[in-house]
Amino acid sequence: MPQNRKENGEVITKKHVRKIIYPIIIGLGVVAYLLQREVDVDLFSLITFTWYSLFWIAIAFLMMIIRDLGYMIRLKILSEGDFSWRQCFNVIMLWEFSSAITPSAIGGTGVAVFFVTSEGLSFGRSTSVVMATSFLDELYFILMFPLLLLIVSGSSLFAIGVEPGKEVVSFTNEFFYFALIGYTVKFLFVLLVAYGLFVNPRGLKWLLLWIFRLPFIRKWRHKMHETGTDMINTSKTFRRKSAGFWLKAFAATFFSWTARYWVVNFLILAFFFNVRVYEFLDHILIFARQLVMWIMMLVSPTPGGSGFAEFVFSRYLGDFMPVGVAVVMALIWRLVSYYPYLFIGAVMLPRWLAGRFSGNQAK
């Protein structure tokens, strides 16, 4: 194993395992603050736990399993079958761990190339796979957001805590601005990557190098040169793929993200079905607001959106549960959909690195 890869592994071990505590402290800190400020202890009586609750909680966890399985299937497709299912599982779990301990705006994409390369793909192919997964993820957001707007109105998405029948999109609503900024960034990213992957990768490389001549970002120009070269190699790989190849990869992406968004729906059913009977359009609106939430989280500077995610959940989805218990539900939601990856990754990463850098390349 080359020395630089061993050094990279040591850096990831020290840097990432140590940082697991930060998102936990931030997330729980925000929840504790909101609890003492907004929650009446008597309201906890509204949260009842029954066998019915246990069933819907199990379904919520099943959605997370489907989400990860969809990611594994997509990785299997993009690697053209070169990865075993065990390798796909390793990469996805470690990738999610990296995303959980880095700011949402950065994600775990950079480290993902290291994980994919260490599992046996060449650096060029690893870059191609990671870039394609990022492209497909953002494409899901770009396509689903306008589609959901055709089903639920913009006022339903951004008018929070107003009287029924008086919903209007307020330009003073901070959620509207967070969503607008996040969607714009994602849309521009998809356009740039699509142009670079399928139309003119050399032209995009030239544009990146021209932009990074600016004095305050010039120090990253060399990195952009490498990124542009990776884009050219990636384009050569993926422009030859059939429409069926991309449809299968996007289908796996669609099921992964859709399953993830249904987690909140099932958690609400687990605890509040007897309090409020939800109609189908209510669930579609809950689903749509979660999609907007993830767009907002793009601007979060905290690891895995910790703190920001809990705050937005309690404000943005509080309309669908009894007043005052949304903060508790935010914590339950993160316990199901976020914290497991912190602990799985913290356990897996040292063992995985030991296997890769001790010469035991067990598949």
Sequence and secondary structure as in RCSB ss.txt:
>XXXX:A:sequence
MPQNRKENGEVITKKHVRKIIYPIIIGLGVVAYLLQREVDVDLFSLITFTWYSLFWIAIAFLMMIIRDLGYMIRL
KILSEGDFSWRQCFNVIMLWEFSSAITPSAIGGTGVAVFFVTSEGLSFGRSTSVVMATSFLDELYFILMFPLLLL
IVSGSSLFAIGVEPGKEVVSFTNEFFYFALIGYTVKFLFVLLVAYGLFVNPRGLKWLLLWIFRLPFIRKWRHKMH
ETGTDMINTSKTFRRKSAGFWLKAFAATFFSWTARYWVVNFLILAFFFNVRVYEFLDHILIFARQLVMWIMMLVS
PTPGGSGFAEFVFSRYLGDFMPVGVAVVMALIWRLVSYYPYLFIGAVMLPRWLAGRFSGNQAK
>XXXX:A:secstr
  HHHHHHHHHHHHHHHHTTHHHHHHHHHHHHHHHHHH  GGGGGG    HHHHHHHHHHHHHHHHHHHHHHHHH
HHHTTT S HHHHHHHHHHHHHHHHTSBTTTTTHHHHHHHHHHTT  HHHHHHHHHHHHHHHHHHHHHHHHHHHH
HS HHHHH  S  TT     TT HHHHHHHHHHHHHHHHHHHHHHHHHT HHHHHHHHHHHTTSGGGGGGHHHHH
HHHHHHHHHHHHHTTS HHHHHHHHHHHHHHHHHHHHHHHHHHHHHHTTT    HHHHHHHHHHHHHHHHHGGG 
 SBTTTTHHHHHHHHHSGGGS TT HHHHHHHHHHHHTHHHHHHHHHHHHHHHHHHHTT    
